[in-house]
């Protein structure tokens, strides 16, 4: 039997995109012949993943998973919405989200984790799924929230299965109060986050570059005003901006006469103690991914006819 080294397995993985265990098996079957191993994987349908890696994957699923005082949200992308309805894909996303609770809050850590019931990693399991289903898929991003006391509430919008959908939100409420009430309140706030897409919890969390951009816009709109007047205009304008985009200052979607901050303060009596919103995460499927334009089939046919 040929001596199969880790370097050989690595080279075959990079060449084909197949899983580590599949590459090792291929090299064993072909006595370490790299090119023969590539052919072996192709015949098994396991070398397709690499060819698909360049395709835009902006569909898929967002998953939320919670356990006790910890919760995770994960986005896994595919090329088409059809795959999001595939039972195998849904099972993979659900298991990966469960793993995210223990595997840290980075994609690299999650990819390296052992997939449940398999002698392979999450990354390799995804490569196998790509080969089986025939579409490019990516583990895009993952985040976790925790509280010492209280709840991590969640909400999934556009749900296709339990905990899986198009938008996933987590909201952390730190409190020693009644858990049932906190869970209900947290879910309402999570729905608010899904609807309004705040950029930060409060003004201190808004990115400095964003603040500078908004300030410049205000200055340009009011060009020519004296410096002392301009300073007041910018200050007032930023306050209005924060009310629109920061969670605690936004009008509550379930009662627009109150801000989220006011709702939290008023809830303390029913909760039986102080309630602090310490963080939130909102993942919308495919946001920020530049999608390919749908092909103009009429133009393609016309071009082909001319040729």
Secondary structure, DSSP 8 states (H G I E B T S, - for coil): -----HHHHHHHHHHH---HHHHHHHHHHTTT-HHHHHHHHHHHT-S-HHHHTTS---EEEEEEEEETTEEEEEEEEESSHHHHT-HHHHHHHHHHHHHHTTS-SSHHHHHHSB-TTSSSBHHHHHHHHHHHH-S-EEEEEEEEEE-SSEEEEEEEES-SBTTEESEEEEEEEE-SS-HHHHHHHHHHHHHHHHHH--SBSSGGGS-HHHHHHHHHHHHHHTTTS-HHHHHHHHHHHHHHHHHHHBGGGSEETTEEEEEHHHHHHHHHHHHTS--EEEEEEEEETTTT--------HHHHHHHHHH-
